[in-house]
Amino acid sequence: MKKFIRYIALLSSILIMTSCKKDDDVTSPKRYYFPVEGVVYDYGDGVHSPSSINPKNVKVILDKDTASVNPDGSFIFQNVIDGEHTVSTYSTIYEPYSKIIQVPFNATLRIELSGKKGDYFPMPLKSLIKFKYDDYAYSGAGNWYNKGEAIWEVKSTRVEGDKRIYSIEETLTYISSSTSAGDVPATHTLITNLDIIESNSQTIQIKAINPLYYTTASYMIDGAQFNRYYDLRLGDIFSLSYRDAAIYLKKNSGLYKIEVYRSRGHTIYELTE
């Protein structure tokens, strides 16, 4: 009798184990793996140009895995399990991208990226901004050199309507010399004023108050106007043309350099760092 009872108990255990295995087979179907691939496009001015993507500047991430981006903008993830996944990008110069996909239905992707905006003309929070000053001219009578330093001091700020105005005093101190016989180097100081005007749309305008000398910054860029935010794909430093001047703006620094090259000389302002 005892043997019979043990037999019945063993048979019941086998039946229960078999039943559980069948339930697991029903609730856990076999999973499949697929490649997920695509192309990253640089979206600018309505033109898609995948060849312009620099793989050093973009990473494509699927959940926690990262794929390298080829020079033509293509990428691929091998052996992605079917189901829901998150695809995103990381870049210092492109706006972030994120999308939830279903594999295998979204196994081919088209990722369009646009450039981030950087501040290329932050308002001067420090009281002093210093530039190296270099002015040169020549003629049949000789060469003339003016070398020194220009200091911009933020004197005050005020709000007028939708504009904030920064009043700047420029003190230009330089030593003049020439190749003329008997010339003695002399030190000169010029003081001029300009306003930096910022509108609500982040447009910057330069307005000279008393442009006394044509090689001062206030004279050379009087009336220049530009937006302070630019696409970071332009690089850390880029230039704008205004009249005879090339105005260089540097990311997170502001006005970096002013260059004017004339037929018989030049004037250069360069930010001291």
C-alpha positions as CSV (number, residue, x, y, z in Angstrom):
1,M,0.0,0.0,0.0
2,K,2.8,2.4,0.9
3,K,4.5,1.6,-2.4
4,F,1.3,2.4,-4.2
5,I,1.0,5.8,-2.5
6,R,4.6,6.7,-3.3
7,Y,4.0,5.8,-6.9
8,I,0.9,8.0,-7.0
9,A,2.8,10.9,-5.5
10,L,5.6,10.6,-8.0
11,L,3.2,10.4,-10.9
12,S,1.5,13.6,-9.7
13,S,4.8,15.4,-9.5
14,I,5.7,14.4,-13.0
15,L,2.3,15.6,-14.3
16,I,2.6,19.0,-12.5
17,M,6.1,19.5,-14.0
18,T,4.9,18.6,-17.5
19,S,2.0,21.0,-17.1
20,C,4.3,23.9,-16.0
21,K,6.6,23.3,-18.9
22,K,3.7,23.6,-21.3
23,D,2.6,26.8,-19.7
24,D,6.1,28.3,-20.1
25,D,6.1,27.3,-23.7
26,V,2.9,29.2,-24.2
27,T,3.8,32.4,-22.2
28,S,7.4,32.7,-23.5
29,P,7.4,32.4,-27.3
30,K,10.8,32.2,-29.1
31,R,12.5,35.6,-29.6
32,Y,14.2,36.7,-32.8
33,Y,17.1,39.0,-33.6
34,F,17.4,41.5,-36.4
35,P,19.9,44.1,-37.7
36,V,18.8,47.7,-37.3
37,E,20.5,50.2,-39.7
38,G,20.0,53.6,-41.0
39,V,21.6,56.9,-42.2
40,V,22.1,60.1,-40.3
41,Y,21.4,63.3,-42.3
42,D,22.7,66.7,-41.7
43,Y,19.6,68.8,-42.2
44,G,20.4,72.4,-43.2
45,D,18.7,74.9,-45.5
46,G,16.3,72.1,-46.6
47,V,19.1,70.1,-48.2
48,H,19.9,66.6,-46.9
49,S,23.6,65.9,-47.2
50,P,24.6,62.7,-45.3
51,S,28.2,63.0,-46.5
52,S,28.6,66.1,-44.4
53,I,28.1,64.1,-41.2
54,N,31.4,63.8,-39.2
55,P,31.4,60.5,-37.3
56,K,33.5,62.1,-34.6
57,N,30.6,64.5,-33.8
58,V,27.7,62.1,-33.7
59,K,26.9,58.9,-31.8
60,V,23.8,56.8,-32.4
61,I,22.6,54.9,-29.4
62,L,20.1,52.0,-29.3
63,D,19.1,51.5,-25.6
64,K,22.6,51.2,-24.1
65,D,24.5,50.2,-27.2
66,T,26.4,52.7,-29.3
67,A,27.1,52.4,-33.1
68,S,29.8,54.3,-35.0
69,V,28.7,56.5,-37.8
70,N,30.5,56.0,-41.1
71,P,31.7,58.9,-43.3
72,D,28.6,58.6,-45.5
73,G,26.3,58.8,-42.4
74,S,25.4,55.2,-42.3
75,F,25.3,53.0,-39.1
76,I,24.2,49.5,-38.1
77,F,23.3,47.6,-35.0
78,Q,23.6,43.8,-35.3
79,N,21.5,41.3,-33.4
80,V,18.8,43.5,-32.0
81,I,16.1,41.5,-30.3
82,D,12.5,42.0,-31.5
83,G,10.3,44.4,-29.5
84,E,10.4,48.0,-28.4
85,H,13.7,50.0,-28.3
86,T,14.8,53.6,-27.9
87,V,17.1,55.1,-30.6
88,S,18.8,58.4,-29.7
89,T,21.9,60.5,-30.7
90,Y,24.5,62.4,-28.8
91,S,26.5,65.3,-30.3
92,T,28.0,68.5,-29.1
93,I,27.0,70.4,-32.3
94,Y,23.6,68.8,-33.3
95,E,20.3,69.0,-31.5
96,P,19.4,65.7,-29.7
97,Y,17.2,63.1,-31.3
98,S,15.2,60.4,-29.7
99,K,12.6,57.9,-31.1
100,I,10.9,54.7,-29.8
101,I,11.0,52.0,-32.5
102,Q,9.5,48.5,-32.9
103,V,11.9,45.9,-34.3
104,P,11.6,44.4,-36.9
105,F,9.0,46.9,-38.2
106,N,11.4,49.9,-37.8
107,A,14.6,48.1,-38.7
108,T,15.6,50.8,-41.3
109,L,15.9,54.4,-39.9
110,R,16.4,57.9,-41.3
111,I,17.7,60.3,-38.7
112,E,17.7,64.0,-39.6
113,L,19.7,66.3,-37.4
114,S,19.9,70.1,-37.2
115,G,22.6,72.2,-35.6
116,K,22.6,73.5,-32.1
117,K,22.7,77.2,-31.5
118,G,25.7,78.6,-29.5
119,D,26.1,82.1,-28.0
120,Y,28.8,83.9,-30.1
121,F,28.3,87.3,-28.4
122,P,27.7,86.9,-24.7
123,M,27.1,90.2,-23.1
124,P,30.1,91.4,-21.2
125,L,29.6,90.5,-17.6
126,K,33.1,91.5,-16.6
127,S,34.0,95.2,-16.3
128,L,36.9,95.1,-18.7
129,I,37.6,93.5,-22.2
130,K,41.1,93.8,-23.6
131,F,42.3,93.8,-27.2
132,K,45.8,93.9,-28.7
133,Y,45.9,96.8,-31.1
134,D,48.1,96.8,-34.3
135,D,47.9,99.5,-36.9
136,Y,50.3,99.8,-39.8
137,A,50.5,102.1,-42.9
138,Y,53.1,102.8,-45.5
139,S,53.8,105.3,-48.3
140,G,56.8,106.4,-50.4
141,A,57.9,108.5,-47.4
142,G,58.1,105.5,-45.0
143,N,56.3,103.1,-42.7
144,W,54.2,104.0,-39.7
145,Y,53.4,101.7,-36.8
146,N,50.9,102.0,-34.0
147,K,50.9,99.2,-31.4
148,G,49.3,99.0,-28.1
149,E,46.1,97.9,-26.2
150,A,42.4,98.8,-26.4
151,I,40.3,98.3,-23.3
152,W,36.5,98.3,-23.4
153,E,34.9,99.1,-20.1
154,V,31.2,98.5,-19.5
155,K,30.1,101.8,-18.0
156,S,26.4,101.2,-17.6
157,T,23.4,99.3,-18.9
158,R,19.9,100.5,-19.5
159,V,16.6,99.3,-21.0
160,E,14.8,101.2,-23.7
161,G,11.6,99.6,-24.9
162,D,12.4,96.1,-26.1
163,K,16.2,96.8,-26.1
164,R,19.0,96.5,-23.6
165,I,21.8,98.9,-24.2
166,Y,25.4,98.5,-22.9
167,S,27.4,101.7,-22.8
168,I,31.1,101.0,-23.6
169,E,34.0,103.3,-23.2
170,E,37.0,102.4,-25.3
171,T,40.5,103.5,-24.1
172,L,43.1,103.0,-26.8
173,T,46.7,103.4,-25.7
174,Y,49.4,102.9,-28.3
175,I,53.0,103.8,-29.2
176,S,53.5,105.3,-32.6
177,S,56.7,105.0,-34.5
178,S,57.9,105.2,-38.1
179,T,60.9,104.6,-40.3
180,S,61.2,108.3,-41.1
181,A,64.6,109.8,-40.2
182,G,64.6,111.5,-36.8
183,D,61.3,110.0,-35.7
184,V,60.9,109.6,-31.9
185,P,58.3,107.0,-30.7
186,A,55.5,108.6,-28.8
187,T,52.6,107.3,-26.6
188,H,49.0,108.3,-27.4
189,T,45.7,107.7,-25.7
190,L,42.3,108.0,-27.4
191,I,39.0,107.6,-25.7
192,T,35.8,106.8,-27.7
193,N,32.4,105.5,-26.8
194,L,30.0,103.0,-28.3
195,D,26.7,101.3,-27.5
196,I,26.0,97.6,-27.8
197,I,22.3,97.3,-28.3
198,E,20.5,93.9,-27.9
199,S,16.9,93.4,-28.9
200,N,14.5,90.8,-27.7
201,S,15.3,88.8,-30.8
202,Q,18.9,88.6,-29.7
203,T,20.0,90.9,-32.5
204,I,23.2,92.9,-31.7
205,Q,23.8,96.3,-33.1
206,I,27.0,98.4,-32.7
207,K,26.5,102.2,-32.5
208,A,29.5,104.6,-32.3
209,I,28.9,107.7,-30.1
210,N,32.0,109.7,-31.0
211,P,34.1,107.9,-33.6
212,L,37.2,110.2,-33.5
213,Y,39.7,108.1,-35.4
214,Y,39.1,105.8,-38.4
215,T,41.3,103.0,-37.0
216,T,39.3,102.7,-33.7
217,A,36.9,99.8,-33.3
218,S,33.9,102.2,-32.7
219,Y,34.6,103.7,-36.1
220,M,35.3,100.6,-38.1
221,I,32.2,98.6,-37.0
222,D,29.7,101.5,-36.4
223,G,26.4,100.2,-37.6
224,A,27.3,96.5,-37.7
225,Q,24.3,94.3,-36.9
226,F,24.1,90.5,-36.3
227,N,22.4,87.8,-34.2
228,R,24.3,86.6,-31.2
229,Y,23.3,83.0,-31.7
230,Y,24.7,80.9,-34.5
231,D,24.9,77.3,-35.6
232,L,27.7,75.5,-33.8
233,R,28.6,73.7,-37.1
234,L,30.2,76.9,-38.1
235,G,33.0,76.2,-35.6
236,D,34.4,78.0,-32.6
237,I,35.4,81.1,-34.6
238,F,33.8,82.5,-37.7
239,S,33.8,85.9,-39.5
240,L,31.2,88.4,-40.6
241,S,31.8,91.0,-43.3
242,Y,30.9,94.6,-42.6
243,R,32.0,97.4,-44.9
244,D,35.8,97.1,-45.1
245,A,36.0,95.1,-41.8
246,A,36.1,91.4,-41.1
247,I,34.4,90.8,-37.7
248,Y,35.3,87.6,-36.0
249,L,33.1,86.1,-33.3
250,K,34.1,83.4,-30.9
251,K,31.8,81.0,-29.2
252,N,31.3,81.9,-25.6
253,S,33.7,84.9,-25.9
254,G,32.1,87.4,-28.1
255,L,34.0,89.8,-30.4
256,Y,37.3,88.1,-31.0
257,K,39.0,90.0,-33.8
258,I,38.4,93.0,-36.1
259,E,40.6,93.1,-39.3
260,V,40.7,95.9,-41.9
261,Y,43.3,95.5,-44.7
262,R,43.8,98.6,-46.8
263,S,45.8,99.1,-50.0
264,R,48.6,100.7,-47.9
265,G,48.2,99.1,-44.5
266,H,46.0,97.4,-41.9
267,T,44.3,97.7,-38.6
268,I,43.8,94.7,-36.3
269,Y,42.0,94.3,-33.0
270,E,42.5,90.9,-31.3
271,L,41.0,89.8,-28.0
272,T,43.6,89.2,-25.3
273,E,43.0,85.8,-23.6
